């Protein structure tokens, strides 16, 4: 029998983008409590039309690879996360890395 447990923190050496999905890095199946980071990554990476139930959803980040205007992609990401009912605290670049601080209202207190 496989022990299934909830994890609330990123394991040492783990990828913070995987927080909120299924973690099988230890050989077992771990269900993570909050999937907001996985949702953000999916929305940013997918192109419009990729999800049948939400064809208008998606940023298509690969389309912005050579785009020099940071404000454009930040605006598109903000619009798509708000459409997903996320509350945006901050989106932008810090020390050369792209950072998002956003959450769903129901996740605000925990």
Secondary structure as GFF3:
##gff-version 3
##sequence-region A 1 110
A	DSSP	beta_strand	5	7	.	.	.	ID=ss1
A	DSSP	three_ten_helix	16	18	.	.	.	ID=ss2
A	DSSP	beta_strand	22	23	.	.	.	ID=ss3
A	DSSP	beta_strand	30	32	.	.	.	ID=ss4
A	DSSP	alpha_helix	36	45	.	.	.	ID=ss5
A	DSSP	three_ten_helix	52	54	.	.	.	ID=ss6
A	DSSP	three_ten_helix	61	64	.	.	.	ID=ss7
A	DSSP	alpha_helix	70	83	.	.	.	ID=ss8
A	DSSP	beta_strand	86	94	.	.	.	ID=ss9
A	DSSP	beta_strand	97	104	.	.	.	ID=ss10
A	DSSP	three_ten_helix	105	107	.	.	.	ID=ss11
###
